[in-house]
Amino acid sequence: MKRGSITRFKLNPKKPPKSDWRAFDAMSEGARHRAAVSDPDALPATEAQLARARRVPSVRTLRKKLNLTQEQFSARFHLPLGTVRDWEQGAHRPDKAAQVLLTVIAKDPDAVARALKN
């Protein structure tokens, strides 16, 4: 279906597009790197960009590190259980506020739990 200058289509998950990786597999690591660097729309991150990047903790990894079930994690940190499940399954990504909360939980989960106690 085409609207204006944007073409939209839906992929059928039962029939993913077929990719021929033979040419890629035949390339050396150096040739792959040169090909990646030559694409102006997808340049690799610079060392400075990587240094500034902030990683948001994986919810599943964080929860398992704390040895909590999804139910316990959601109750302890006042998060809807469905939201925690969606984050872990990749259905949704945490918004900026949730990313900040997860980062603080990763650094000091007990302080967050104390602050949230009624």
VOPAGU-2260 file (C-alpha; in pm, 1 decimal, decimal comma):
REM VOPAGU-2260
SITE   aa  ch    i         X         Y         Z
SITE  MET   A    0       0,0       0,0       0,0
SITE  LYS   A    1     140,2     338,0     -94,4
SITE  ARG   A    2      50,4     672,7      62,0
SITE  GLY   A    3     229,8     979,2     -62,4
SITE  SER   A    4     598,8     903,0     -83,7
SITE  ILE   A    5     604,5     630,2     181,4
SITE  THR   A    6     565,0     266,8      86,3
SITE  ARG   A    7     436,2      42,9     363,3
SITE  PHE   A    8     428,2    -335,0     374,9
SITE  LYS   A    9     403,1    -606,0     637,7
SITE  LEU   A   10     636,3    -900,7     658,5
SITE  ASN   A   11     481,1   -1241,5     697,4
SITE  PRO   A   12     653,4   -1399,3    1001,5
SITE  LYS   A   13     581,9   -1745,1     859,1
SITE  LYS   A   14     767,5   -1657,9     537,3
SITE  PRO   A   15    1066,2   -1434,6     621,7
SITE  PRO   A   16    1259,5   -1288,8     328,1
SITE  LYS   A   17    1545,8   -1506,0     213,3
SITE  SER   A   18    1893,4   -1358,7     228,8
SITE  ASP   A   19    2188,2   -1495,4      39,6
SITE  TRP   A   20    2479,2   -1464,0     280,8
SITE  ARG   A   21    2735,5   -1638,9      57,8
SITE  ALA   A   22    2896,4   -1312,8     -58,7
SITE  PHE   A   23    2917,9   -1184,8     300,4
SITE  ASP   A   24    3055,8   -1514,2     430,1
SITE  ALA   A   25    3322,0   -1508,5     158,0
SITE  MET   A   26    3448,9   -1164,1     271,9
SITE  SER   A   27    3742,4   -1130,1     508,0
SITE  GLU   A   28    3695,3    -947,1     835,6
SITE  GLY   A   29    3886,7    -650,7     692,1
SITE  ALA   A   30    3667,2    -640,5     381,8
SITE  ARG   A   31    3355,7    -647,0     601,9
SITE  HIS   A   32    3491,1    -357,4     805,9
SITE  ARG   A   33    3575,2    -154,7     493,8
SITE  ALA   A   34    3226,7    -218,2     355,4
SITE  ALA   A   35    3068,1    -106,0     683,1
SITE  VAL   A   36    3278,5     210,7     703,7
SITE  SER   A   37    3201,6     299,9     341,9
SITE  ASP   A   38    2825,2     319,1     408,1
SITE  PRO   A   39    2757,2     684,1     501,9
SITE  ASP   A   40    2411,3     596,1     638,5
SITE  ALA   A   41    2537,8     341,9     889,2
SITE  LEU   A   42    2880,3     446,9    1011,1
SITE  PRO   A   43    3019,0     259,2    1312,3
SITE  ALA   A   44    3020,8     451,1    1640,4
SITE  THR   A   45    3339,9     638,8    1721,6
SITE  GLU   A   46    3534,8     576,5    2041,1
SITE  ALA   A   47    3405,5     910,2    2176,7
SITE  GLN   A   48    3042,8     815,0    2100,4
SITE  LEU   A   49    3087,2     478,2    2267,0
SITE  ALA   A   50    3241,9     644,6    2574,0
SITE  ARG   A   51    2936,4     874,9    2608,1
SITE  ALA   A   52    2683,8     595,6    2555,5
SITE  ARG   A   53    2481,9     493,3    2858,8
SITE  ARG   A   54    2363,5     136,5    2876,6
SITE  VAL   A   55    2026,3      63,6    3028,8
SITE  PRO   A   56    2033,1    -255,7    3233,5
SITE  SER   A   57    1843,3    -550,6    3090,0
SITE  VAL   A   58    1533,2    -599,3    3303,7
SITE  ARG   A   59    1566,3    -978,0    3296,4
SITE  THR   A   60    1935,4    -968,2    3387,4
SITE  LEU   A   61    1872,5    -716,8    3665,0
SITE  ARG   A   62    1580,6    -917,6    3804,2
SITE  LYS   A   63    1778,3   -1242,3    3798,6
SITE  LYS   A   64    2077,8   -1072,2    3961,9
SITE  LEU   A   65    1843,1    -972,2    4245,5
SITE  ASN   A   66    1707,0   -1330,3    4252,3
SITE  LEU   A   67    1346,9   -1210,0    4211,0
SITE  THR   A   68    1056,9   -1344,7    4010,1
SITE  GLN   A   69     875,9   -1107,9    3775,5
SITE  GLU   A   70     599,3   -1079,1    4034,5
SITE  GLN   A   71     843,0   -1000,3    4316,5
SITE  PHE   A   72    1035,3    -748,6    4103,8
SITE  SER   A   73     718,6    -567,0    3998,4
SITE  ALA   A   74     585,4    -556,4    4355,2
SITE  ARG   A   75     915,7    -446,2    4512,0
SITE  PHE   A   76     966,8    -159,1    4268,4
SITE  HIS   A   77     599,2     -65,4    4215,6
SITE  LEU   A   78     597,0    -157,3    3846,4
SITE  PRO   A   79     299,9    -316,1    3670,3
SITE  LEU   A   80     363,6    -687,8    3617,7
SITE  GLY   A   81     252,1    -664,9    3254,2
SITE  THR   A   82     504,4    -388,3    3192,9
SITE  VAL   A   83     790,7    -596,5    3335,1
SITE  ARG   A   84     681,8    -889,8    3116,9
SITE  ASP   A   85     659,5    -667,6    2808,4
SITE  TRP   A   86    1008,3    -529,4    2871,1
SITE  GLU   A   87    1154,9    -876,0    2917,1
SITE  GLN   A   88     983,5   -1016,9    2608,6
SITE  GLY   A   89    1087,1    -718,4    2398,7
SITE  ALA   A   90     728,5    -615,8    2323,0
SITE  HIS   A   91     804,4    -267,1    2458,7
SITE  ARG   A   92    1114,2     -76,0    2560,1
SITE  PRO   A   93    1135,8     121,1    2883,7
SITE  ASP   A   94    1077,8     494,8    2831,8
SITE  LYS   A   95    1337,4     745,2    2954,5
SITE  ALA   A   96    1195,4     768,1    3308,4
SITE  ALA   A   97    1185,6     389,4    3338,2
SITE  GLN   A   98    1542,6     368,6    3205,1
SITE  VAL   A   99    1654,6     602,9    3481,8
SITE  LEU   A  100    1466,5     397,1    3743,0
SITE  LEU   A  101    1623,3      73,3    3616,3
SITE  THR   A  102    1970,0     230,9    3626,2
SITE  VAL   A  103    1915,9     340,4    3987,2
SITE  ILE   A  104    1777,4      -3,3    4079,3
SITE  ALA   A  105    2090,5    -161,5    3929,1
SITE  LYS   A  106    2316,1      61,7    4140,3
SITE  ASP   A  107    2126,7      44,9    4473,2
SITE  PRO   A  108    1812,6    -171,1    4474,1
SITE  ASP   A  109    1768,4    -152,9    4851,0
SITE  ALA   A  110    1764,0     227,9    4851,0
SITE  VAL   A  111    1495,7     227,6    4581,3
SITE  ALA   A  112    1288,8     -29,0    4772,5
SITE  ARG   A  113    1321,5     178,2    5094,1
SITE  ALA   A  114    1221,9     496,9    4912,8
SITE  LEU   A  115     912,2     327,7    4771,1
SITE  LYS   A  116     789,8     182,0    5101,1
SITE  ASN   A  117     467,4     338,6    5221,1
